[in-house]
Amino acid sequence: MYQDMYNLAWVKTACEHVLGKSISIRAWRKWLRICGVQQYARQVKLKECCYLLGLAYLKSQNLFKRYSLSDVSLLLKKDQERFAQFGIDLEEPDFPLSGRELPNFIYDRTKRKISLRTVYRWAEKHSIPFSVSRIISPQELIKWLELGNAAS
């Protein structure tokens, strides 16, 4: 398992190389939060390393655009065959979803338009942990879709 871990300082240097400029401390913290890296982690898994490098690539294309984990996942999904050649399994990269993107995801699946406030109310009512910056797991995503279908 130690083989899968990469030093965060090395990953940051690689991201700066892809981006073509240095990354500020504040921006780097935001990138780590977007990619689901635990706070104060000194090493990251291979999957998180791929997400960070993918985010660096997207930022090199358009530095001022806001990107989410699902944007990075879509980028990595396009090259999934190339990752498979190197033995990298990204564990269904289309599933990582942040809380901020949940209302749009529910709308795409159930055709019911809801607001973030509604999601917060549902979370409180059903005792489901929710935050706009929290990464939602596939199991929780199924629960949210069930709530969206039940409310339709």
C-alpha positions as CSV (number, residue, x, y, z in Angstrom):
1,M,0.0,0.0,0.0
2,Y,3.0,2.3,0.6
3,Q,3.7,2.2,-3.2
4,D,0.4,3.9,-3.9
5,M,1.3,6.9,-1.8
6,Y,3.0,10.0,-3.1
7,N,4.6,12.8,-1.2
8,L,2.4,15.9,-1.4
9,A,5.3,18.3,-1.9
10,W,6.3,16.2,-5.0
11,V,2.8,16.3,-6.3
12,K,2.6,20.1,-5.9
13,T,5.9,20.4,-7.8
14,A,4.5,18.2,-10.6
15,C,1.2,20.3,-10.7
16,E,3.3,23.5,-10.9
17,H,5.2,22.0,-13.8
18,V,2.0,21.1,-15.6
19,L,0.5,24.5,-14.9
20,G,3.6,26.4,-15.9
21,K,3.7,28.7,-12.9
22,S,3.8,28.4,-9.1
23,I,0.7,27.7,-7.1
24,S,0.0,29.9,-4.1
25,I,-0.6,28.3,-0.7
26,R,-4.2,29.4,-0.6
27,A,-4.9,28.1,-4.1
28,W,-3.2,24.8,-3.3
29,R,-5.4,24.3,-0.3
30,K,-8.4,24.9,-2.4
31,W,-7.2,22.4,-5.0
32,L,-6.7,19.8,-2.2
33,R,-10.2,20.4,-1.0
34,I,-11.7,20.1,-4.5
35,C,-9.8,16.8,-5.1
36,G,-10.9,15.3,-1.7
37,V,-7.5,15.2,-0.1
38,Q,-7.7,15.0,3.7
39,Q,-6.6,18.1,5.6
40,Y,-3.0,18.0,6.9
41,A,-2.2,14.9,4.8
42,R,1.5,14.7,3.8
43,Q,1.0,11.9,1.3
44,V,-1.8,11.2,-1.2
45,K,-3.0,8.1,-3.0
46,L,-2.5,7.5,-6.7
47,K,-6.1,8.4,-7.4
48,E,-5.9,11.7,-5.6
49,C,-2.6,12.4,-7.4
50,C,-4.3,11.8,-10.8
51,Y,-7.1,14.2,-9.8
52,L,-4.6,16.9,-8.8
53,L,-2.7,16.6,-12.0
54,G,-5.9,16.6,-14.0
55,L,-7.0,19.8,-12.2
56,A,-3.6,21.3,-13.0
57,Y,-4.1,20.5,-16.7
58,L,-7.5,22.0,-16.7
59,K,-6.3,25.1,-15.0
60,S,-3.5,25.4,-17.5
61,Q,-6.2,25.6,-20.2
62,N,-8.2,28.3,-18.5
63,L,-6.7,29.6,-15.2
64,F,-9.7,31.7,-14.1
65,K,-12.5,29.1,-14.6
66,R,-13.8,27.3,-11.6
67,Y,-13.5,23.5,-11.9
68,S,-15.0,20.8,-9.8
69,L,-14.1,17.2,-9.1
70,S,-16.6,16.1,-11.7
71,D,-14.9,18.2,-14.4
72,V,-11.6,16.5,-13.5
73,S,-13.3,13.1,-13.6
74,L,-14.7,13.7,-17.0
75,L,-11.2,14.6,-18.2
76,L,-9.8,11.5,-16.7
77,K,-12.7,9.3,-18.0
78,K,-11.7,10.2,-21.6
79,D,-8.2,8.7,-21.0
80,Q,-9.3,5.8,-18.9
81,E,-7.9,3.3,-21.4
82,R,-4.5,4.9,-21.1
83,F,-4.6,4.7,-17.3
84,A,-5.6,1.1,-17.5
85,Q,-2.4,0.4,-19.6
86,F,-0.4,1.6,-16.7
87,G,-2.4,-0.4,-14.2
88,I,-4.2,2.6,-12.7
89,D,-7.8,2.0,-11.7
90,L,-9.5,5.2,-10.8
91,E,-12.5,3.5,-9.3
92,E,-15.3,4.8,-11.4
93,P,-14.1,8.4,-11.9
94,D,-17.5,9.6,-12.9
95,F,-18.9,9.2,-9.3
96,P,-17.0,11.9,-7.3
97,L,-19.4,14.7,-6.8
98,S,-19.3,17.6,-4.4
99,G,-22.3,18.8,-2.4
100,R,-22.4,22.0,-4.5
101,E,-23.2,19.9,-7.6
102,L,-25.8,17.7,-6.0
103,P,-28.9,19.8,-7.0
104,N,-27.8,19.7,-10.7
105,F,-27.1,15.9,-10.5
106,I,-30.6,15.3,-9.0
107,Y,-32.2,17.4,-11.7
108,D,-30.3,15.5,-14.4
109,R,-31.6,12.2,-13.1
110,T,-35.1,13.0,-11.8
111,K,-36.0,16.2,-13.8
112,R,-36.9,17.8,-10.5
113,K,-35.3,21.2,-9.9
114,I,-34.3,21.8,-6.3
115,S,-32.2,24.4,-4.5
116,L,-29.2,24.0,-2.2
117,R,-31.6,25.1,0.6
118,T,-33.9,22.2,-0.1
119,V,-30.9,19.8,0.0
120,Y,-29.9,21.1,3.4
121,R,-33.5,20.7,4.6
122,W,-33.6,17.1,3.4
123,A,-30.2,16.4,5.0
124,E,-31.4,17.7,8.3
125,K,-34.7,15.9,8.1
126,H,-33.2,12.5,7.2
127,S,-30.0,12.9,9.3
128,I,-27.6,12.7,6.3
129,P,-24.4,14.6,6.6
130,F,-24.2,17.3,3.9
131,S,-21.9,20.3,3.0
132,V,-21.3,22.0,-0.3
133,S,-17.6,21.2,-0.1
134,R,-18.1,17.6,1.0
135,I,-17.5,14.8,-1.5
136,I,-20.5,12.5,-1.8
137,S,-19.9,8.8,-2.0
138,P,-21.8,6.5,-4.4
139,Q,-23.8,5.0,-1.6
140,E,-24.9,8.5,-0.4
141,L,-25.7,9.4,-4.0
142,I,-28.2,6.6,-4.2
143,K,-29.9,7.8,-1.0
144,W,-30.1,11.4,-2.5
145,L,-31.6,10.1,-5.7
146,E,-34.2,8.1,-3.7
147,L,-35.1,11.3,-1.9
148,G,-35.3,13.2,-5.1
149,N,-37.6,10.5,-6.7
150,A,-39.8,10.3,-3.6
151,A,-40.3,14.0,-3.6
152,S,-41.3,14.1,-7.3
